[in-house]
Amino acid sequence: MSHVFLFSHQDDEFGVFKVIDDLVSSKHDVHIVYLTTGTLDGSISIRRNTESIDVLSKLGIKKKQIHFIGCENELCDGKLYQNLHIAEKNLDTLFNLIGPPSTLYIHAWEGGHQDHDAAHILGLAMAQKHACLEQTFQFSLYNGYTLPWVLYNVLKPIPENGPVQRTQISWTDRMRFITYCCRYPSQLKTWIGLLPFTLINYLLDGHQKLQLCDINRIQHPPHTGVLLYQARKVLNYKNFNEGVSTFSQQHFKN
């Protein structure tokens, strides 16, 4: 039985450095799965893959524990909501090889990036299939909850997702994790926006934050108001919902 992390993109692991570090230190079987290529055109970014492999290796993760199923199937960044059946099929194949997950860690249902929300739905389907929903945790990366325009929160769970489980991060680990956040040079533009808020979170809060998942949450938008990917004019929630509807209807009974 393994602990599996489902990430939409290479570098999403920054949201759960503490969890990965603790599991590896405790000698648990950990597997990291990337669901997209991390590129808009579906091309393989060796650079992005290498950056995440490098960071994960510093957390004690070996290459054989990292699975780029998005790259294997050319699932491009931004379109995961249209490719959930393909991703599911490949996760089924992976779990046949490594064994079913005992615990899943998935993106929060928070409206920050459409791939994150799609990965959340996929993760719930896998949790239900493998009877580990009670051990399926969501982590926040960024969202526009209560904020106007295209402003966003970083590493701040939204209340609608339930009670937050907080684990304190030592100062030594906070400093170490901050240096890891600087090891994604291919994503410089993204990290110019994320890093200041990540620093503030580590310095002023200093906790790993997780929330248990609830299948009923996906029957409604992640939060009231405009979602961040809507505010950025990337995708309308109605179109997102239509894109995942067939998959959701097949896996979740009302």
C-alpha positions in Angstrom: 0.0 0.0 0.0 1.4 3.4 -1.0 1.0 7.1 -0.4 0.3 8.7 -3.7 0.5 12.4 -4.7 -1.4 13.5 -7.8 0.0 16.8 -9.2 -1.2 18.6 -12.2 2.2 20.2 -13.0 5.8 19.9 -12.3 6.5 22.2 -9.3 3.1 21.7 -7.7 4.9 19.6 -5.1 5.8 22.9 -3.3 2.4 22.8 -1.6 3.3 19.6 0.3 7.0 19.6 0.9 6.5 18.8 4.6 4.2 15.9 3.9 6.6 14.3 1.4 9.5 14.9 3.7 7.8 13.3 6.7 6.6 10.2 4.8 10.1 9.6 3.3 11.7 10.0 6.7 9.2 7.5 8.1 10.2 5.0 5.4 6.7 4.9 3.7 6.2 3.9 0.1 5.7 7.2 -1.7 4.8 7.8 -5.4 4.6 11.1 -7.2 2.3 11.4 -10.3 2.3 14.3 -12.8 -0.9 14.4 -14.8 0.0 16.9 -17.5 3.1 17.7 -19.5 3.2 21.2 -17.9 3.3 22.7 -21.4 0.4 24.4 -23.2 1.1 22.5 -26.5 1.5 19.1 -25.0 5.2 18.9 -25.8 7.6 17.2 -23.3 9.6 19.7 -21.2 12.6 17.8 -20.1 13.7 20.9 -18.2 10.5 21.0 -16.1 10.7 17.3 -15.4 14.3 17.6 -14.4 13.6 20.5 -12.1 11.0 18.5 -10.2 13.1 15.3 -10.1 15.9 17.4 -8.6 13.7 18.9 -5.9 12.1 15.6 -5.1 15.5 13.9 -4.9 16.4 16.4 -2.1 13.3 15.1 -0.3 14.5 11.6 -0.7 12.3 10.5 -3.6 13.9 8.2 -6.2 13.3 8.4 -9.9 11.4 5.1 -9.9 8.9 6.7 -7.6 8.1 9.5 -10.0 5.6 8.9 -12.8 5.0 11.4 -15.7 1.8 10.0 -17.1 0.8 13.4 -18.5 4.0 13.3 -20.6 3.4 9.7 -21.7 0.0 10.7 -23.1 0.8 14.3 -24.1 -1.9 15.8 -21.8 -1.3 19.5 -22.1 -1.4 22.1 -19.4 -4.8 23.6 -19.0 -6.8 20.8 -20.6 -6.8 18.1 -18.0 -10.6 18.6 -17.5 -11.1 17.3 -21.1 -8.8 14.3 -20.6 -9.9 12.8 -17.3 -10.7 9.4 -18.8 -7.2 9.1 -20.3 -5.6 10.1 -17.0 -7.8 7.6 -15.1 -6.9 4.7 -17.5 -3.2 5.4 -16.9 -3.6 5.7 -13.2 -5.3 2.3 -13.2 -2.3 0.8 -15.1 0.1 2.5 -12.6 -1.8 1.1 -9.6 -1.7 -2.3 -11.1 2.1 -2.0 -11.0 2.7 -0.3 -7.7 -0.3 -1.5 -5.8 -3.5 0.4 -4.8 -3.0 3.6 -2.8 -3.7 3.6 0.9 -3.5 7.4 1.1 -4.0 10.0 -1.6 -2.9 13.7 -1.6 -4.7 15.8 -4.2 -5.2 19.4 -5.3 -7.8 21.3 -3.3 -11.2 22.1 -4.8 -10.4 25.9 -4.8 -10.9 27.4 -8.3 -7.3 28.6 -8.7 -6.3 26.6 -11.8 -8.6 24.5 -13.9 -6.1 21.6 -13.9 -6.0 21.6 -10.1 -9.8 21.3 -9.9 -9.8 18.6 -12.6 -7.1 16.7 -10.7 -9.3 17.0 -7.6 -12.2 15.3 -9.4 -9.9 12.6 -10.7 -8.4 12.0 -7.3 -11.9 11.6 -5.7 -12.8 9.0 -8.4 -9.6 7.1 -7.6 -10.2 7.4 -3.9 -13.7 6.0 -4.3 -12.5 3.2 -6.5 -9.8 2.1 -4.1 -11.8 2.7 -0.9 -9.4 5.3 0.6 -11.6 8.4 0.6 -11.3 8.7 4.3 -7.5 8.9 3.7 -7.6 11.4 0.9 -6.3 14.8 1.7 -6.4 18.1 -0.3 -3.8 20.8 -0.2 -4.2 24.4 -1.3 -1.8 26.1 -3.8 -3.6 29.3 -4.7 -7.1 30.7 -5.1 -9.0 33.9 -5.4 -11.2 33.4 -2.4 -12.7 36.7 -1.2 -10.3 38.7 -3.3 -11.1 41.1 -6.2 -9.8 41.1 -9.8 -7.0 38.6 -10.3 -5.5 38.8 -6.9 -4.9 35.5 -5.1 -4.1 33.7 -1.9 -1.2 31.3 -1.7 -1.1 28.2 0.5 -4.3 29.4 2.1 -7.1 26.7 2.3 -10.7 27.9 1.8 -13.2 27.4 4.7 -15.7 25.6 2.4 -13.4 22.6 2.3 -13.7 21.9 6.0 -11.4 21.9 9.1 -7.7 22.4 8.4 -5.2 19.9 9.8 -2.1 21.9 10.7 1.4 20.5 11.2 4.1 22.8 12.4 7.2 23.1 10.2 10.5 23.6 12.0 12.5 26.8 11.1 15.3 24.6 9.6 12.8 22.9 7.3 11.1 26.3 6.4 14.5 27.6 5.2 15.2 24.4 3.4 11.8 24.4 1.6 12.2 28.0 0.6 15.4 27.2 -1.2 13.6 24.4 -3.0 11.1 26.9 -4.3 13.9 28.7 -6.0 14.9 25.6 -8.0 12.3 26.0 -10.8 14.1 28.4 -13.1 11.9 27.5 -16.1 8.9 28.8 -14.2 10.5 32.1 -13.3 7.5 34.2 -14.3 5.1 32.1 -12.2 7.4 32.1 -9.2 7.9 35.9 -9.3 4.2 35.9 -8.4 4.2 32.9 -6.0 7.4 33.3 -4.1 6.7 36.4 -2.0 3.5 34.9 -0.7 5.1 31.6 -0.1 7.8 33.3 1.9 5.2 35.1 4.0 3.4 31.9 4.6 6.6 30.1 5.8 7.8 33.0 7.9 4.5 34.1 9.6 2.5 30.8 9.6 4.9 27.9 9.2 2.4 25.1 9.0 1.6 22.4 6.5 -2.1 22.6 6.0 -4.3 19.7 4.8 -8.1 19.2 4.6 -10.0 15.9 4.2 -12.0 15.6 1.0 -15.7 15.5 0.5 -17.2 14.2 -2.7 -20.3 16.4 -2.1 -18.2 19.6 -2.5 -17.8 19.1 -6.3 -21.6 19.4 -6.8 -21.0 23.2 -6.3 -18.4 25.7 -7.4 -15.3 25.8 -5.2 -16.5 29.1 -3.6 -18.9 32.0 -4.1 -17.8 34.8 -6.4 -15.6 34.7 -9.4 -13.0 31.9 -9.5 -9.4 32.8 -10.3 -9.2 31.1 -13.6 -12.4 32.9 -14.6 -11.1 36.2 -13.5 -7.9 35.6 -15.5 -10.2 34.8 -18.5 -8.7 31.4 -18.9 -11.8 29.3 -18.7 -15.4 29.8 -17.5 -16.6 27.6 -14.7 -19.7 26.6 -16.8 -17.4 25.3 -19.5 -15.2 23.5 -17.0 -18.3 21.9 -15.5 -19.5 20.8 -18.9 -16.0 19.3 -19.7 -16.0 17.1 -16.6 -19.7 16.3 -16.5 -19.5 12.9 -18.3 -16.6 11.7 -16.1 -18.4 12.9 -12.9 -21.7 11.3 -13.9 -20.0 8.0 -14.4 -18.2 8.1 -11.1 -20.3 10.0 -8.6 -23.9 9.2 -8.0 -26.2 11.9 -6.7 
